[in-house]
Amino acid sequence: MRLAIVARVLALVGAVVSLSMGWALLWALADGSSDRWPLLLSLLAGLLLSAVLFFAGRKSSARDLGAREAFAVVTFSWVVASLVGGLPFWISGALPGLTDSFFEAMSGFSTTGASVLTDIESLPRGLLFWRSLTHWLGGMGIIVLSLAVLPFLGVGGMELYRAEVPGPMQEKLTPRVQQTALLLWGVYLLFSGLETVALLFGGLDLFEALTHTFGTMATGGFSTLNGSVGQYGSAYVDGVITLFMFLAGANFVLHYRLLRGNRSAWWEDGEFRFYLGLTILAVMTVTAVLLCKGSYGSVGEALRYASFQVVSIVTTTGFVTADYELWPAYGQVVLFFLMFVGGCGGSTGGGIKNIRIMIVLRQVRLEFHRLLHPQAVIPLRVGGAVLERGVVSAVSAFVVTYLGLFVFFSLVMAALGLDVLTALAAVAATLGNIGPGLGLVGPTDNYAFLPPLAKWVLSFCMLLGRLELFTVLLLLLPGTWRR
C-alpha cells in the first residue's frame, strides 16, 4: 500500500468538500446569520487539512495509484469528508461533540438521512443548506465528482471509478472515465434542475426547493422541516418528489441513453422492469390494505401516501409524509423488506440493489430447472447476456455478506441496550442508507438518544452500505496493506 498517493488524492477530495462549503456560506452571509463564522472556519480548517495531506503525498505520482490504493482512497474519502463536513455543526454548537457531528455528516455524505438533530428548524439556513448539500455531493459520489473536475488524476481514474460506483457491473459510457463521470454528473445536474423548477411551481421558495431536491436526487432524505415533506401537506409536492425519487433510484446510464434518443432505454433494461414491477406491486398491495383497514378515507388518499412511502423506502431516500408505524402490520413489514432491496445498480440508492436480487432469484429458478433436467446446460441470462460464473458468485457472496453483517450489527446494537425492533430497524436503515426505520428510530423519531458507541457503529454501517461492503472490508485484511 503506497500511502503517499492515498494522501495526495485525499487532499483533492478534502479540497472539493471544503470549497463546497462556500455555497452554504453564501446563504449565511445573505441572511447575516451566526453560522457564517463556523462555516468560514470549517472551510479554512478543511483546506488546511488538505494542504497537510497534499504535502504528505507531494512526492507521489498519479501513476502510482493501483487497485489497493483506490479502495483506500474511496473509503477514507468518506471519512475525511465526514470529519470536515461535520465541523460546521460542531463549531456552531448545533451538535454537542465529534460523535454527533461525524454521525450527521456521514449520514449526509452516505445519503442515509439518519439524523441526531432534535429541532431541525431551529438551525440557520447556512447550516441547513450545507447539511442538504452533503447529500447531493455524496449522491453521485465525491470520487466521481473528482474524476469529472480533476482529470489530472490520470491513470488511476478507472481504479477509483470501479471502487466507488455502486452495482455489480459498472458500465462506462465512453472510453475515458473522466468523460463518463462528466456525463453522469450532467444527467444528475439536469434532473436536479428539473425537480427544483417543479418544486418552485409547487409554492416552495428557492431554498426549500434546492434542499429538498438535494435530498431527492441523492436519495438521501434530509429535510429542512421537522415534519419532513409531510409538513407541506401538498399532494403536488408529494407527487413531484415521488417521481424524482423513483428516477433517482434507477440506473443513470439508462437516463443518459433516453436523453440521447433511445426512447425504449428504460423498458429494454431487465433490472428497470423488475424495479418498476416490484414498486407497483408494493404500492398496490399497501394501498389495498390501508383502504381495507380504514387508515385513509379514499382511494386517492391511500394511494398518495402508500406511493410516497414505498418509493421513499425502496429507493432508500427516507423522506416521510406519514407515520407508517400507525399503519397495519402488513404495510410496515413491506417497508421493512424493501429496505433490503434498494435502488438499481448505477443509481444513487443504497441497499442490496435490484440487479442482485434479480440474479439471485434467477439462480434459484435455474437450480430448480437443473434438478428437473440434470443433463441440461442452462446458462443464467440477464438482459439477454449470459452471466459469467464469477459474476454470479460475486453477487451471491455480496448478498450473504450483507445479510451476515445485518445480523452481526443487529446483535451489537441489542448488546448496547436497544430493543429488538429498534436494533433490527436501525441497522437495516443505516446499512441500506435509508434513514428512518421502525421502533425508536421510526419516521417521527431520530437517532439522538443512542449511546456514543452505537452512533459510531451505525456510522460504520452507513459507510459499508454506501461503498458496497467489499470496498471497506478489504481494508480490514492484512494482505491489502502489504506491498
C-alpha positions as CSV (number, residue, x, y, z in Angstrom):
1,M,0.0,0.0,0.0
2,R,1.5,3.3,-1.1
3,L,0.1,5.7,1.4
4,A,1.7,8.8,-0.1
5,I,-0.5,8.6,-3.2
6,V,-3.5,7.9,-1.0
7,A,-2.8,11.1,0.9
8,R,-2.4,13.1,-2.3
9,V,-5.8,12.1,-3.7
10,L,-7.5,12.6,-0.3
11,A,-6.1,16.1,-0.3
12,L,-8.0,16.7,-3.6
13,V,-11.2,15.2,-2.2
14,G,-10.9,17.3,1.0
15,A,-10.4,20.4,-1.0
16,V,-13.5,19.7,-3.0
17,V,-15.6,19.2,0.1
18,S,-14.1,22.3,1.9
19,L,-14.7,24.6,-1.1
20,S,-18.2,23.3,-1.4
21,M,-19.0,24.9,1.9
22,G,-18.7,28.2,0.1
23,W,-22.2,27.7,-1.2
24,A,-23.6,27.3,2.3
25,L,-21.5,30.3,3.4
26,L,-23.3,32.4,0.7
27,W,-26.6,31.7,2.3
28,A,-25.3,32.5,5.8
29,L,-23.8,35.8,4.5
30,A,-27.1,36.7,2.7
31,D,-29.0,36.1,5.9
32,G,-26.4,37.7,8.1
33,S,-26.8,34.7,10.5
34,S,-24.5,33.5,13.2
35,D,-23.4,30.4,11.2
36,R,-21.3,32.4,8.8
37,W,-18.2,32.2,11.1
38,P,-18.5,28.4,11.8
39,L,-18.8,27.8,8.1
40,L,-15.9,30.0,7.2
41,L,-13.7,28.5,9.9
42,S,-14.7,25.0,8.8
43,L,-13.8,25.8,5.2
44,L,-10.4,27.1,6.2
45,A,-9.8,24.1,8.5
46,G,-10.7,21.7,5.7
47,L,-8.3,23.4,3.3
48,L,-5.6,23.3,5.9
49,L,-6.1,19.5,6.3
50,S,-6.0,19.2,2.5
51,A,-2.7,21.1,2.4
52,V,-1.2,18.8,5.1
53,L,-2.3,15.7,3.1
54,F,-1.0,17.1,-0.1
55,F,2.3,17.9,1.5
56,A,2.5,14.3,2.8
57,G,1.9,12.9,-0.7
58,R,3.8,15.6,-2.7
59,K,6.5,13.2,-4.0
60,S,4.0,10.6,-5.3
61,S,2.6,10.4,-8.8
62,A,-1.0,9.6,-10.0
63,R,0.6,6.7,-11.9
64,D,1.2,5.0,-8.5
65,L,-2.5,4.6,-7.9
66,G,-3.4,0.9,-8.1
67,A,-6.4,-1.1,-7.0
68,R,-5.4,-1.3,-3.3
69,E,-4.8,2.4,-3.1
70,A,-8.1,3.1,-4.9
71,F,-10.0,1.1,-2.3
72,A,-8.2,3.1,0.5
73,V,-8.9,6.4,-1.2
74,V,-12.6,5.7,-1.7
75,T,-13.1,4.5,1.9
76,F,-11.1,7.3,3.5
77,S,-12.6,9.9,1.3
78,W,-15.9,9.4,3.1
79,V,-14.2,9.5,6.4
80,V,-12.3,12.7,5.6
81,A,-15.4,14.3,4.1
82,S,-17.4,13.4,7.2
83,L,-14.8,14.8,9.5
84,V,-14.5,18.0,7.6
85,G,-18.2,18.2,6.8
86,G,-19.1,17.8,10.5
87,L,-17.1,20.8,11.6
88,P,-19.8,23.4,11.0
89,F,-22.2,21.5,13.3
90,W,-19.6,21.2,16.0
91,I,-18.1,24.7,15.8
92,S,-21.5,26.3,15.7
93,G,-22.8,24.3,18.7
94,A,-25.6,22.9,16.8
95,L,-24.4,19.4,17.8
96,P,-22.5,18.8,21.1
97,G,-19.4,17.0,20.0
98,L,-17.4,15.0,17.5
99,T,-19.5,11.9,17.7
100,D,-22.8,13.6,16.8
101,S,-21.2,15.9,14.2
102,F,-19.4,13.0,12.5
103,F,-22.7,10.9,12.5
104,E,-24.7,13.7,10.9
105,A,-22.1,14.4,8.3
106,M,-21.6,10.7,7.5
107,S,-25.3,10.3,7.2
108,G,-25.3,13.2,4.8
109,F,-22.4,12.1,2.5
110,S,-23.5,8.5,2.6
111,T,-27.0,9.7,1.6
112,T,-28.5,7.9,4.6
113,G,-30.6,10.7,6.2
114,A,-30.5,9.4,9.7
115,S,-30.3,12.5,12.0
116,V,-29.4,13.3,15.6
117,L,-30.9,16.8,15.3
118,T,-34.0,17.2,17.6
119,D,-35.1,20.6,16.2
120,I,-34.1,21.0,12.6
121,E,-36.0,24.2,12.0
122,S,-34.0,26.0,14.8
123,L,-30.8,25.9,12.7
124,P,-29.9,28.8,10.5
125,R,-30.2,28.4,6.7
126,G,-26.5,28.2,6.0
127,L,-26.1,25.1,8.2
128,L,-29.2,23.5,6.8
129,F,-28.1,24.2,3.2
130,W,-24.7,22.6,4.0
131,R,-26.5,19.6,5.6
132,S,-28.5,19.0,2.4
133,L,-25.6,19.7,0.1
134,T,-23.6,16.9,1.7
135,H,-26.4,14.6,0.3
136,W,-26.1,15.9,-3.2
137,L,-22.3,15.7,-3.2
138,G,-22.3,12.1,-1.8
139,G,-25.2,11.0,-4.1
140,M,-23.3,10.8,-7.4
141,G,-20.1,10.3,-5.4
142,I,-17.3,12.5,-4.3
143,I,-14.8,10.4,-6.3
144,V,-16.9,10.6,-9.5
145,L,-17.1,14.4,-8.9
146,S,-13.3,14.5,-8.5
147,L,-12.9,12.5,-11.7
148,A,-15.2,14.9,-13.5
149,V,-13.4,18.1,-12.4
150,L,-9.9,16.9,-11.7
151,P,-8.9,14.8,-14.8
152,F,-5.2,15.1,-13.9
153,L,-5.8,12.1,-11.6
154,G,-4.7,10.3,-14.7
155,V,-4.1,6.6,-14.9
156,G,-5.7,5.8,-11.6
157,G,-9.1,7.1,-12.7
158,M,-10.6,3.8,-13.7
159,E,-9.5,2.1,-10.4
160,L,-11.3,4.8,-8.5
161,Y,-14.3,4.5,-10.7
162,R,-14.5,0.8,-10.2
163,A,-14.0,1.1,-6.4
164,E,-16.7,3.8,-5.9
165,V,-19.5,3.4,-8.5
166,P,-22.2,1.1,-7.0
167,G,-23.5,-2.0,-8.5
168,P,-22.1,-5.4,-9.5
169,M,-21.4,-4.4,-13.2
170,Q,-20.1,-0.9,-13.7
171,E,-20.6,0.5,-17.2
172,K,-18.5,3.1,-18.9
173,L,-20.4,5.3,-21.4
174,T,-17.1,6.4,-23.1
175,P,-13.6,5.0,-23.3
176,R,-12.4,7.8,-21.0
177,V,-13.5,7.6,-17.4
178,Q,-13.4,11.4,-16.9
179,Q,-15.9,11.7,-19.8
180,T,-18.1,9.1,-18.2
181,A,-18.0,11.0,-14.9
182,L,-18.9,14.2,-16.6
183,L,-21.9,12.6,-18.5
184,L,-23.3,11.1,-15.3
185,W,-22.9,14.4,-13.5
186,G,-24.6,16.1,-16.4
187,V,-27.7,13.9,-16.1
188,Y,-27.6,14.4,-12.3
189,L,-27.5,18.2,-12.7
190,L,-30.3,18.2,-15.4
191,F,-32.7,16.2,-13.2
192,S,-31.8,18.3,-10.2
193,G,-32.6,21.4,-12.1
194,L,-35.9,20.0,-13.4
195,E,-37.0,19.0,-9.9
196,T,-36.1,22.4,-8.4
197,V,-38.2,24.2,-11.0
198,A,-41.1,21.8,-10.5
199,L,-41.0,22.4,-6.7
200,L,-40.9,26.1,-7.2
201,F,-44.1,25.8,-9.1
202,G,-45.5,24.0,-6.1
203,G,-45.0,27.0,-3.9
204,L,-41.7,26.3,-2.3
205,D,-39.1,29.0,-2.2
206,L,-35.7,28.6,-3.8
207,F,-34.0,27.5,-0.5
208,E,-36.7,24.8,0.2
209,A,-36.7,23.7,-3.5
210,L,-33.0,23.2,-3.6
211,T,-32.5,21.5,-0.3
212,H,-35.4,19.0,-1.0
213,T,-34.0,18.4,-4.5
214,F,-30.6,17.6,-3.0
215,G,-32.3,15.0,-0.7
216,T,-34.4,13.6,-3.5
217,M,-31.8,13.2,-6.3
218,A,-29.2,11.8,-3.9
219,T,-31.9,9.5,-2.3
220,G,-30.8,11.0,1.0
221,G,-33.8,12.3,2.8
222,F,-32.6,15.2,4.9
223,S,-35.4,17.8,5.1
224,T,-35.2,21.4,6.4
225,L,-38.5,20.7,8.3
226,N,-39.1,18.8,11.5
227,G,-42.1,17.0,9.9
228,S,-40.2,16.2,6.6
229,V,-42.0,16.5,3.3
230,G,-45.3,15.7,5.0
231,Q,-45.3,19.1,6.7
232,Y,-46.1,20.8,3.4
233,G,-49.4,18.8,3.2
234,S,-49.3,19.2,-0.6
235,A,-50.3,16.4,-3.0
236,Y,-48.5,18.2,-5.8
237,V,-45.2,18.4,-3.8
238,D,-45.6,14.7,-2.8
239,G,-46.1,13.8,-6.4
240,V,-43.1,15.7,-7.7
241,I,-40.8,14.2,-5.1
242,T,-42.2,10.7,-5.6
243,L,-41.5,10.9,-9.3
244,F,-37.9,12.1,-8.9
245,M,-37.2,9.7,-6.1
246,F,-38.1,6.9,-8.5
247,L,-35.9,8.3,-11.2
248,A,-33.0,8.7,-8.8
249,G,-33.4,5.0,-7.8
250,A,-32.9,3.9,-11.4
251,N,-29.7,3.5,-13.3
252,F,-28.4,6.9,-14.5
253,V,-26.9,5.2,-17.6
254,L,-30.5,4.5,-18.8
255,H,-31.4,8.1,-18.3
256,Y,-28.5,9.2,-20.4
257,R,-29.5,6.8,-23.2
258,L,-33.1,8.0,-23.0
259,L,-31.9,11.6,-23.3
260,R,-29.7,10.6,-26.3
261,G,-32.8,9.5,-28.2
262,N,-33.3,5.8,-27.2
263,R,-37.0,6.0,-26.1
264,S,-37.1,2.4,-25.1
265,A,-33.9,2.6,-22.9
266,W,-35.9,2.1,-19.7
267,W,-38.1,-0.8,-20.9
268,E,-35.3,-2.6,-22.6
269,D,-33.5,-3.0,-19.3
270,G,-34.5,-6.0,-17.3
271,E,-33.5,-4.5,-14.0
272,F,-35.6,-1.4,-14.6
273,R,-38.6,-3.6,-15.4
274,F,-38.1,-5.6,-12.2
275,Y,-37.7,-2.3,-10.2
276,L,-40.9,-0.9,-11.7
277,G,-42.8,-4.1,-11.2
278,L,-41.7,-4.5,-7.6
279,T,-42.6,-0.9,-6.8
280,I,-46.1,-1.1,-8.4
281,L,-46.8,-4.4,-6.6
282,A,-45.8,-2.9,-3.3
283,V,-47.8,0.3,-3.8
284,M,-50.9,-1.6,-4.9
285,T,-50.9,-4.1,-2.1
286,V,-50.1,-1.5,0.6
287,T,-52.8,0.8,-0.8
288,A,-55.4,-2.0,-0.7
289,V,-54.5,-2.9,2.9
290,L,-54.7,0.8,4.0
291,L,-58.2,1.0,2.5
292,C,-59.4,-2.2,3.9
293,K,-58.2,-1.3,7.4
294,G,-59.7,2.2,7.2
295,S,-56.4,4.0,7.6
296,Y,-57.5,6.6,4.9
297,G,-60.9,7.6,3.7
298,S,-60.4,7.5,-0.1
299,V,-58.6,5.6,-2.8
300,G,-56.7,8.7,-3.8
301,E,-55.5,9.5,-0.3
302,A,-54.4,5.9,0.4
303,L,-52.6,5.7,-3.0
304,R,-50.9,9.0,-2.4
305,Y,-49.3,8.1,0.9
306,A,-48.6,4.5,0.0
307,S,-46.9,5.5,-3.2
308,F,-44.7,8.1,-1.5
309,Q,-43.6,5.9,1.4
310,V,-43.0,2.8,-0.8
311,V,-40.9,4.8,-3.3
312,S,-39.1,6.6,-0.5
313,I,-38.1,3.4,1.2
314,V,-37.3,1.2,-1.9
315,T,-35.1,4.0,-3.3
316,T,-33.5,4.4,0.2
317,T,-34.4,8.1,0.3
318,G,-36.2,8.2,3.6
319,F,-38.4,11.2,3.2
320,V,-41.7,10.9,5.2
321,T,-45.2,12.1,4.6
322,A,-47.0,9.7,7.0
323,D,-46.2,7.9,10.3
324,Y,-46.2,4.5,8.8
325,E,-45.8,3.0,12.3
326,L,-49.5,3.7,12.7
327,W,-50.2,1.6,9.5
328,P,-51.4,-2.0,9.6
329,A,-48.6,-4.6,10.2
330,Y,-48.6,-5.6,6.5
331,G,-47.6,-2.1,5.4
332,Q,-44.8,-2.0,8.0
333,V,-43.5,-5.4,7.0
334,V,-43.5,-4.5,3.3
335,L,-41.5,-1.3,4.0
336,F,-39.0,-3.3,6.2
337,F,-38.3,-5.8,3.5
338,L,-38.0,-3.0,0.9
339,M,-35.2,-1.6,3.0
340,F,-33.0,-4.5,1.9
341,V,-33.9,-4.3,-1.8
342,G,-32.8,-0.7,-2.5
343,G,-32.4,1.0,-5.9
344,C,-30.9,-0.1,-9.2
345,G,-27.2,-0.6,-9.9
346,G,-25.8,2.7,-11.1
347,S,-28.3,4.7,-9.1
348,T,-27.8,6.9,-6.1
349,G,-29.8,4.4,-4.0
350,G,-28.4,2.0,-1.4
351,G,-29.5,-1.5,-0.4
352,I,-28.6,-4.8,-2.0
353,K,-29.8,-3.5,-5.4
354,N,-32.4,-4.8,-7.7
355,I,-29.9,-6.3,-10.1
356,R,-28.5,-8.5,-7.4
357,I,-32.0,-9.6,-6.2
358,M,-32.8,-10.5,-9.9
359,I,-29.6,-12.6,-10.3
360,V,-30.2,-14.4,-7.0
361,L,-33.9,-15.2,-7.9
362,R,-32.9,-16.4,-11.4
363,Q,-30.2,-18.5,-9.9
364,V,-32.7,-20.1,-7.6
365,R,-35.1,-20.8,-10.6
366,L,-32.1,-22.2,-12.5
367,E,-31.4,-24.7,-9.7
368,F,-34.9,-26.0,-9.9
369,H,-34.5,-26.5,-13.6
370,R,-31.3,-28.4,-13.1
371,L,-33.0,-30.7,-10.6
372,L,-35.6,-31.5,-13.1
373,H,-33.2,-31.7,-16.1
374,P,-29.8,-32.8,-14.6
375,Q,-28.2,-33.2,-18.1
376,A,-29.3,-29.8,-19.4
377,V,-26.8,-27.0,-19.8
378,I,-28.8,-23.9,-18.9
379,P,-27.0,-20.6,-18.8
380,L,-28.0,-17.7,-16.5
381,R,-29.0,-14.7,-18.5
382,V,-29.7,-11.1,-17.6
383,G,-30.6,-8.6,-20.3
384,G,-30.0,-11.2,-23.0
385,A,-26.4,-11.7,-21.9
386,V,-25.0,-14.8,-20.3
387,L,-23.5,-14.1,-16.9
388,E,-20.1,-15.5,-16.2
389,R,-19.9,-17.8,-13.2
390,G,-17.6,-15.3,-11.4
391,V,-20.3,-12.6,-11.6
392,V,-22.9,-14.9,-10.1
393,S,-20.5,-16.0,-7.3
394,A,-19.7,-12.4,-6.5
395,V,-23.4,-11.5,-6.3
396,S,-24.1,-14.4,-4.0
397,A,-21.1,-13.5,-1.8
398,F,-22.4,-10.0,-1.6
399,V,-25.9,-10.9,-0.6
400,V,-24.7,-13.4,2.0
401,T,-22.2,-10.9,3.4
402,Y,-24.8,-8.2,3.5
403,L,-27.3,-10.4,5.5
404,G,-24.5,-11.6,7.7
405,L,-23.4,-8.0,8.6
406,F,-27.1,-7.1,9.2
407,V,-27.3,-10.0,11.7
408,F,-24.0,-9.2,13.3
409,F,-24.6,-5.5,13.8
410,S,-28.1,-6.1,15.0
411,L,-26.7,-8.3,17.8
412,V,-24.2,-5.5,18.6
413,M,-27.0,-2.9,18.8
414,A,-29.0,-5.2,21.0
415,A,-26.0,-5.7,23.3
416,L,-25.8,-1.9,23.6
417,G,-29.3,-1.9,25.1
418,L,-31.7,-1.4,22.2
419,D,-34.9,-3.3,22.0
420,V,-35.2,-6.0,19.3
421,L,-37.3,-3.9,16.8
422,T,-35.2,-0.8,17.1
423,A,-31.9,-2.8,16.8
424,L,-33.0,-4.6,13.6
425,A,-34.5,-1.4,12.1
426,A,-31.6,0.8,13.0
427,V,-29.1,-1.5,11.3
428,A,-31.3,-2.1,8.3
429,A,-31.9,1.7,7.9
430,T,-28.2,2.6,8.1
431,L,-26.7,-0.4,6.3
432,G,-29.2,0.3,3.5
433,N,-28.6,4.1,3.6
434,I,-32.3,4.8,4.3
435,G,-32.5,6.8,7.5
436,P,-35.8,6.3,9.3
437,G,-36.6,2.8,10.4
438,L,-39.1,1.4,13.0
439,G,-39.3,1.4,16.7
440,L,-37.4,4.2,18.5
441,V,-35.8,5.2,15.1
442,G,-39.2,5.4,13.3
443,P,-40.4,8.1,11.0
444,T,-41.2,10.6,13.7
445,D,-38.1,9.8,15.8
446,N,-34.3,10.3,15.4
447,Y,-31.0,8.8,16.5
448,A,-30.1,11.4,19.1
449,F,-30.9,9.1,22.1
450,L,-28.3,6.4,21.1
451,P,-25.2,6.0,23.2
452,P,-22.0,7.2,21.5
453,L,-20.7,3.7,20.7
454,A,-23.9,2.9,18.9
455,K,-23.6,6.0,16.8
456,W,-20.1,5.1,15.7
457,V,-21.3,1.5,14.9
458,L,-24.1,2.9,12.8
459,S,-21.8,5.4,11.1
460,F,-19.6,2.4,10.1
461,C,-22.8,0.7,8.8
462,M,-23.5,3.8,6.7
463,L,-20.0,3.7,5.2
464,L,-20.3,0.0,4.5
465,G,-23.6,0.4,2.8
466,R,-22.6,3.4,0.7
467,L,-19.4,1.7,-0.6
468,E,-21.0,-1.7,-1.2
469,L,-19.3,-3.6,1.6
470,F,-16.2,-5.1,0.0
471,T,-14.5,-1.7,-0.7
472,V,-14.4,-1.2,3.1
473,L,-14.0,-4.8,4.2
474,L,-10.9,-5.3,2.0
475,L,-9.1,-2.7,4.1
476,L,-9.5,-4.9,7.2
477,L,-7.5,-7.7,5.5
478,P,-3.7,-7.6,6.4
479,G,-2.8,-8.6,2.8
480,T,-4.3,-5.3,1.5
481,W,-1.6,-3.4,3.3
482,R,1.4,-5.5,2.3
483,R,3.4,-4.4,-0.7
